[in-house]
Amino acid sequence: MLFDLDGTLVDSRPGIVRCANLALADHGLPPLRDDQVPGFIGPPLRDSFRSIAPPEELLESLVSTYRRHYGEGGLTEFTVYDGIADTLSALVDDGHVLGVATSKAADFARIVLEHGAIDGPFQFVAGAHADGTGADKAEVMRRAMAGLNVSSPSRVVMVGDRIFDLDGAKSTRTHFAVAGWGFSIPGEFDHEPAIAILGHPHELITWTPTTPLGQPH
């Protein structure tokens, strides 16, 4: 079972928003509006900044400045969602092998997991490279499955809160469950009525997937 990080395991909105606003201020740009925040959290970082349409020539500098602020403290400004720790323990006790597949830099992801004391259940953490490349969710998921020696993606469940996680599951032909407690935008999954939207992490313990995405029904 693979888990997204931001919006699935941890509520990282405070640190992400603060560091994004610091990066924007450093470049003389206005802070994120409330209506921009949901779209900013979840995609690869370059796409997050592109979503608010800054001058293109500032994009790379915004990304690097954000990473500096985030590494200096923003990455520990989060809370672990209620029920996550117990759910992870129960899944491991039930024989599930767990991994993380996030578009966040893998080194940052490991620090977040350790700081939140939820690193123990995970056998592999896959994320973007240090320079921000390799953040596409399908690519990250493939690295996670390779790291876990997965031979059959059809036996894998991806748990995430955004459409990017769903797209990754489709590309890799895994199962998918929406972390309904996360950062998903209202109506984001309306076009996929068969997708399971879970209301609490504990539901993962008893939820049974059906047909993998991308497979004939």
N, C-alpha and C positions, 0 to 999 in steps of 0.2 A: 504494500500500500504506500503510495507516494502522497506527500503533503506539500502544498504551497506554504509559504511562511507568513508574509504580511497579510492580515485579514483572514487567516485560516488558523494558524497556531497562536499568533500574537496580534494584539491591537497596537500597531506601531504608528498610528496616525499622528500623535503628538510630536514625535521626533522627526518624522518625514516632513510634516508641514513646517515645523520651525526651521529645519535646515534648508528646505526649498525657499522659504521666505528670506532667510539670510543670504542665500546665493543670489536671489533676485535683487535684494537691496544692494548687495555688493556691486551689481551691474547697473544700478540706477533704475531698476524696474519695479513696478508696484507688486505688492504681495498677492498671493493666490486669493481669489474670491472664493466664498463658500461654495458656489456652484461649480468651481473648477476643481475642487479637492477630490471628489469621487473619481473623476477621470484621470487625475494625476497619480493616484495610488494604484499600483498593480502592473502597469506595463513596464517594459524595460525603461531605464531612466531617461535615455535620450528621447524615447517616444513620449514619456511623461512631460518633458519640457517642450517638446514640439507641440503637444496638445494645447498649450497656452500661447502659442504663436509668438515667441520672442524673435528678435532679429536673428536670422539664420547664422550670421557671423559670430554671434555670442553663444551659440548652442554648446560647443565643446567646452568653453570656459565656464558656462553655467554648470555643466555636468561635473567638471573637475572641482569646482568650488563647493558644490553640494557635497561631494564625496569627502572633501576635507572637513567640512563642518560635521558631517554625519559621523566620520571616524573619530572626531574629537569629543563626541558625547551623544550625538543624536541617536546612535544605534542602541543605546541602553534606555531610551525614553519610550518604553512600551510596557504593556501588561500582558501576561499570558491569559488567554480567554478562560473563563470559568468552565471547568469540566475537561479541559484538554489533558492535563497531567493524568487524571484518573482514566480517561479514555485510552490514552497511549499505553498505559500499564496493562489495561484489560485486553487490548488488542495483542500485545506481545504475549501475555499469558495464554491467549487463545491460539497462538502459533503464527501470527502474522509477522512478516518481515517488513520493517518500516524504513522509509527513506524520505528525504526532503528534496523537492525540485522547485527551486525559486529563481526568479530573474534577478534577485539581489546578488551582489558579489558573494561567492562561496565563503570567502574568509569572513566577511561581515556576518553572513548567516550563521556560521559556527559560533561566533562571539555571542550573537543574540540567543541561540539555543543554550549555550553554557550559562549566560547571565540569567536566563529564565529557568534554569535548572530542569530543562526538558530535553537535553541532548542525549541522555542515556538510552532511550528506546530506539534511537535512529542508528542504523548500521551504515548509512552512507548519506552524505550531503552533497548535492549537486547544485551549482549556481553559475552565475556569470563569471567570466574571467576577471582578473584584477583590473584590466583596462576597460571593462564594460562590454567587451565583445562576448558572443556566445550566450546572449540573454534570451534568445527566442525560446519560448516555453517548450515546444516540441524537442528542440535540440537539448535543452536542459534535462527533459524527461528521459531522452535516450541515453544521456550520460549517466543519469541515476540508475536506470535499468541495467546498463552495462556494469556499473559499479556493484550492483546487487546480484550480478550473474543471472539476470532474468532471461529465460529462453523463450517464454511465451507471454507477450504483452497482453493477450486476451485474459490473463489471470490477474492483471494489475488493476487496481483502483487508484485513480487520481482524485484527490480531494482539494478543491480550490474555490475561491469566492468570485473570480472574475471570468469574463468571456475568454480571456487569453488562456486560462487554464483549460476551459472546455475545448478551445481550438487545438491545444496541445494534445489533449486526450483523443480528439478526432484524428489528428495526424499520426499518432502512435497506435491507434486502435486499442485503447484501453477502456475500462469502465470509468465513469465519472460521477462524482457526487458534489453538489454545491454546498459549500459552507455558508449556510444562510445567515449566520451570525456575523459575517464579515463585511467587506466594503462593496458588495455588489450594488449596482445602480438599479433602482426600481424598474422592473420590466426587462432587465438585461437578458433573462433567459426565457422570455415569453415565447420565442420562436422555437423553443425546444421543449414542448409540453411533456415529453416522456422522461426528461432529466429529473432525477431526485434532488429536491431542495430540502436539506436537513435543517432543523431549527435549533439543534443543540448537539455538541460533540458526542454526547452519550448515545445518540441515535446510530452512530457508526458501529457500535458494538453489536447491534442486532440487525442492522440493515443488510439486505441480501441483493447484490447486483444481478442484473439479468443479462442483456446482450451487450457486448462491448461496442463502443462507438465505431462506426465504419464497417461493421459486420452486417451481413444480411439478417433480417429478423425471421 
